[in-house]
Amino acid sequence: MTSRRSFIAGVGAACAAAALPSLRAVADDGARVLTATDVHVKDYPTVQAVQWIGEQLERETGGRLRLRQYHSGQLGREAESIDMARFGAIDITRVYSGALNNAFPLTQALCLPYVFESVAHCRRALDGDVGTEVLRSFQSRGLVGLAIYDSGARCFYNSKHPIVQPGDLHGLKIRVASSDIFIKLIRLLGANPTPMSLGETFSGMETHMIDGAENNMRSFQSSRHFEAARYWSQSQHSYAPDVLVMSRATIEALSPADRELVLHTARASVPVMRELWDESEATARKTVLDHGIQANDVDMPAFRKAAQPLLDEYHRRPEIEALYRRIRDLA
């Protein structure tokens, strides 16, 4: 549940952002300029997919509807951007589903360990009724779900040694996003979870505040974390996707035709993002291996067994269990 302190901080961030002349702007020619944010770098697939959305909107409306994007965390962390969108200070943001778990509980089913067997399984679920239901759930708290972008397998990397068994994680300080699921998972595996933003992770490893982290291969490479962590372990413990959301106030202020155009274009951006993702992930893997990173497989049955108590906990939540079973039926 969002704390009072974080709520107030979010409101403050939203109000501050609303005061910026560059946000939620109207161009000199009267065009509506939508603002979008992402913590990832300019050439990251999610950033490029949203850029594609902007190009399509501008083309389809003759320039009447445009999009201005702030990548690389220019407008703050993901948690801040969620509140900024909810309160209408920005229009669109791409966030990791783990950051949405508390406010939007259905996203928890997408983040559970080993709920997805593969990228193909994940995409089948997200493209069907499961994805539709999760996107619909955002309307309850000031947002509209535009699209779900899958983001590959999350794995462990660290500066100490290869991780083969869960026991190899014992005592390591591992960065996690601020998500109860991932904090609990890291504890179950014997490591010490250390919540921090993606932008703080590199310096955290360099200064030995943490020993490693967990993320997908593309982020491992684009954030340059491979320069501080020499060991990559293919645990594939989560395929938690990214979500593209929009301020409900913004979309309701658009004309019905523009509203439908935005929704349609966002959905159409999913295969665009996936093609970019598949290409960039392969390139990222080659880059880090050429850099001398040691990559290894893990004892998958041992990891699944260690994660089972966490699954048991969420199985007792009827809403999450129902969605979990539907995902598993598509495996």
C-alpha positions in Angstrom: 0.0 0.0 0.0 1.3 3.5 -0.8 2.5 5.2 2.3 1.4 8.7 3.3 4.9 9.9 2.9 5.3 8.6 -0.6 1.8 9.9 -1.5 2.7 13.4 -0.4 6.1 13.1 -2.2 4.3 12.0 -5.4 1.8 14.9 -5.2 4.7 17.3 -4.7 6.6 15.9 -7.7 3.5 16.1 -9.7 2.8 19.7 -8.8 6.4 20.6 -9.5 6.3 18.9 -12.8 3.1 20.6 -13.7 4.8 24.0 -13.2 7.5 23.2 -15.8 6.7 25.1 -19.0 8.0 22.2 -21.2 5.5 19.6 -19.9 2.0 19.1 -21.1 2.6 21.9 -23.6 0.7 23.3 -26.5 3.0 24.1 -29.5 3.0 27.5 -31.2 0.8 26.1 -34.0 -1.8 24.8 -31.5 -0.7 21.2 -31.7 -1.3 19.1 -28.5 2.1 17.8 -27.3 2.0 14.7 -25.1 4.9 14.1 -22.7 6.4 10.6 -22.2 9.0 9.4 -19.7 11.3 6.4 -19.4 14.3 5.7 -17.1 16.1 3.8 -19.9 18.5 5.3 -22.4 17.7 6.7 -25.8 18.3 3.5 -27.8 16.5 1.2 -25.4 13.6 -0.7 -27.2 10.9 0.7 -25.0 12.1 4.3 -25.6 12.3 3.6 -29.4 8.8 2.0 -29.4 7.3 5.1 -27.7 9.2 7.3 -30.2 7.5 5.2 -32.9 4.1 5.9 -31.3 4.8 9.6 -31.5 5.8 9.5 -35.1 2.6 7.6 -36.0 0.4 10.1 -34.1 2.0 13.0 -35.7 1.7 11.5 -39.2 -1.9 10.4 -38.7 -3.0 13.8 -37.4 -1.0 16.0 -39.7 1.1 17.2 -36.7 -1.9 18.2 -34.6 -1.0 15.5 -32.0 2.7 15.1 -31.1 4.8 13.5 -28.4 7.8 14.8 -26.6 9.9 12.1 -24.8 12.1 12.4 -21.8 14.4 9.3 -21.6 17.3 8.3 -19.3 15.4 9.3 -16.2 15.4 13.0 -17.0 12.2 13.4 -15.0 13.0 11.2 -12.1 12.5 7.6 -11.0 9.8 5.2 -12.1 7.9 5.5 -8.8 7.8 9.3 -9.2 6.7 9.0 -12.8 3.7 6.8 -11.9 2.4 9.4 -9.5 3.1 12.2 -12.0 1.0 10.4 -14.5 -1.7 9.6 -12.0 -2.0 13.3 -11.1 -1.8 14.5 -14.7 1.7 16.2 -14.5 2.9 14.1 -17.4 0.9 12.1 -20.0 2.6 8.8 -20.6 5.3 6.7 -18.8 6.9 3.3 -19.3 7.5 1.5 -16.0 8.6 -1.9 -14.8 5.6 -4.0 -13.6 7.3 -4.6 -10.2 7.0 -0.9 -9.4 3.2 -1.2 -9.9 2.6 -4.2 -7.6 1.3 -2.3 -4.6 -1.0 0.1 -6.2 -2.2 -2.3 -8.9 -2.4 -5.8 -7.4 -3.1 -7.7 -10.6 0.4 -6.9 -11.8 1.7 -9.1 -9.0 0.7 -12.2 -11.0 3.0 -11.1 -13.8 6.0 -10.8 -11.5 5.8 -14.0 -9.5 8.8 -16.3 -9.9 8.7 -18.9 -12.6 5.1 -18.1 -13.6 6.3 -17.8 -17.2 8.3 -20.6 -18.8 9.7 -18.7 -21.7 9.5 -15.5 -23.8 7.0 -17.2 -26.0 4.8 -18.2 -23.1 5.0 -14.7 -21.7 3.9 -13.2 -25.0 1.0 -15.6 -25.4 -0.3 -14.5 -22.0 0.2 -10.8 -22.5 -1.4 -10.8 -25.9 -4.6 -12.5 -24.6 -7.2 -12.0 -21.9 -4.6 -11.9 -19.2 -2.9 -8.8 -20.6 -6.3 -7.2 -21.3 -7.4 -7.7 -17.7 -4.2 -6.3 -16.3 -4.4 -3.2 -18.5 -8.0 -2.6 -17.6 -7.2 -2.6 -13.9 -5.2 0.6 -14.1 -8.3 2.8 -14.6 -9.2 2.4 -10.9 -6.4 4.7 -9.9 -6.1 7.5 -12.4 -4.3 5.7 -15.2 -5.1 4.0 -18.5 -3.1 0.9 -19.5 -1.9 1.4 -23.1 0.4 -1.7 -23.7 2.5 -4.3 -22.0 6.0 -4.7 -23.3 7.7 -7.9 -22.4 11.3 -7.5 -21.2 13.0 -10.9 -21.3 14.3 -13.1 -18.5 15.5 -11.5 -15.3 18.7 -13.2 -14.0 21.3 -12.6 -11.3 24.7 -10.9 -11.8 27.3 -10.1 -9.2 30.9 -9.1 -8.6 31.9 -12.1 -6.4 31.4 -15.5 -8.0 29.1 -17.6 -10.2 25.6 -18.4 -8.9 24.7 -22.0 -9.5 22.7 -23.0 -6.5 20.5 -20.8 -4.3 23.1 -21.2 -1.6 25.6 -19.3 -3.7 23.5 -16.2 -3.0 23.8 -16.5 0.7 25.2 -13.3 2.3 25.3 -11.3 -1.0 23.7 -7.9 -1.1 21.5 -7.8 -4.1 19.8 -4.7 -5.6 16.1 -5.1 -6.2 13.4 -2.7 -7.3 11.0 -1.6 -4.6 8.7 -4.6 -5.0 7.5 -6.8 -2.2 7.7 -9.9 -4.4 11.3 -9.4 -5.4 12.4 -8.4 -1.9 10.7 -11.6 -0.5 12.2 -13.7 -3.3 15.8 -12.5 -2.6 15.4 -13.2 1.1 14.1 -16.7 0.4 17.1 -17.4 -1.8 19.4 -16.4 1.1 20.6 -13.0 -0.1 20.1 -9.6 1.4 17.7 -7.5 -0.7 18.7 -3.9 -1.1 16.0 -1.7 -2.8 17.4 1.1 -4.9 16.8 2.7 -8.2 18.3 1.5 -11.4 20.3 4.7 -11.7 22.0 4.1 -8.3 22.9 0.5 -9.0 26.2 1.0 -10.8 27.7 3.2 -8.1 26.3 0.9 -5.5 28.4 -2.0 -7.0 31.5 0.2 -7.5 31.4 1.3 -3.9 30.6 -2.2 -2.6 27.3 -1.0 -1.1 25.9 -4.0 -3.0 27.4 -7.1 -4.5 25.1 -7.5 -7.5 21.6 -7.2 -8.8 19.0 -8.9 -10.9 17.7 -7.7 -14.3 17.4 -8.6 -17.9 20.4 -8.9 -20.3 19.5 -5.7 -22.2 19.5 -3.6 -19.0 22.7 -5.3 -17.8 24.4 -4.1 -20.9 22.8 -0.6 -21.4 23.3 0.4 -17.8 27.0 -0.7 -18.1 26.6 -2.9 -15.0 28.7 -5.5 -16.7 31.7 -3.2 -16.0 31.2 -3.7 -12.2 29.7 -7.2 -12.1 31.7 -10.0 -13.9 29.4 -12.9 -13.3 26.0 -13.5 -15.0 23.9 -16.4 -13.9 21.0 -17.5 -16.0 18.4 -18.0 -13.3 15.5 -16.8 -15.4 13.6 -16.3 -12.1 11.1 -13.8 -13.6 9.9 -12.5 -16.9 8.2 -9.5 -15.3 7.2 -7.2 -18.1 7.1 -3.4 -18.6 3.9 -1.5 -18.8 3.1 1.6 -20.8 0.5 3.7 -19.0 -1.2 7.1 -19.6 -2.8 9.7 -17.4 -6.5 9.0 -17.4 -7.2 12.8 -17.2 -5.2 13.3 -20.4 -6.8 10.6 -22.5 -10.3 11.7 -21.3 -9.5 15.2 -22.4 -8.8 14.0 -26.0 -11.6 13.8 -28.6 -13.1 10.3 -29.1 -11.2 10.0 -32.4 -7.9 11.0 -30.9 -8.5 8.8 -27.9 -9.0 5.7 -30.1 -6.0 6.6 -32.2 -3.7 6.7 -29.2 -5.1 3.4 -27.9 -4.8 1.7 -31.3 -1.3 3.1 -31.9 0.0 2.0 -28.5 -1.3 -1.6 -29.1 0.4 -1.5 -32.5 3.7 -0.6 -30.9 4.0 -4.0 -29.2 5.3 -6.0 -32.1 7.5 -3.0 -33.0 9.0 -3.1 -29.5 9.4 -6.9 -29.6 11.4 -6.8 -32.9 13.7 -4.1 -31.5 14.0 -6.1 -28.2 14.9 -9.4 -29.8 17.6 -7.7 -31.9 19.0 -5.6 -29.1 19.0 -8.5 -26.6 21.2 -10.6 -28.9 23.5 -7.7 -29.4 23.7 -7.0 -25.7 24.6 -10.6 -24.9 27.4 -10.6 -27.5 28.7 -7.3 -26.1 29.0 -8.5 -22.5 30.4 -11.9 -23.4 33.0 -10.2 -25.6 33.8 -8.0 -22.6 34.8 -11.1 -20.7 31.7 -11.7 -18.6 31.4 -15.2 -17.2 28.0 -16.6 -17.9 26.6 -19.8 -16.5 23.4 -21.9 -16.2 21.9 -22.6 -12.8 20.3 -25.5 -11.1 16.8 -24.6 -12.1 14.9 -27.2 -10.0 16.8 -26.0 -6.9 15.8 -22.4 -7.6 12.2 -23.3 -8.3 12.0 -25.2 -5.0 13.5 -22.3 -3.1 11.0 -19.9 -4.6 7.9 -22.1 -3.9 7.1 -20.6 -0.4 6.6 -17.3 -2.1 4.2 -18.8 -4.7 2.3 -20.5 -1.9 1.8 -17.2 -0.2 0.3 -15.6 -3.3 -1.8 -18.7 -4.1 -3.8 -17.8 -1.0 -4.9 -14.5 -2.7 -8.0 -15.5 -4.9 -7.6 -12.7 -7.4 -3.9 -13.4 -8.0 -4.4 -17.2 -8.0 -7.1 -17.0 -10.7 -4.8 -15.0 -13.0 -1.8 -17.2 -12.2 -3.8 -20.3 -13.2 -4.8 -18.7 -16.5 -1.2 -17.9 -17.2 0.0 -21.4 -16.3 -2.7 -22.9 -18.6 -1.0 -21.2 -21.5 2.5 -22.7 -20.7 
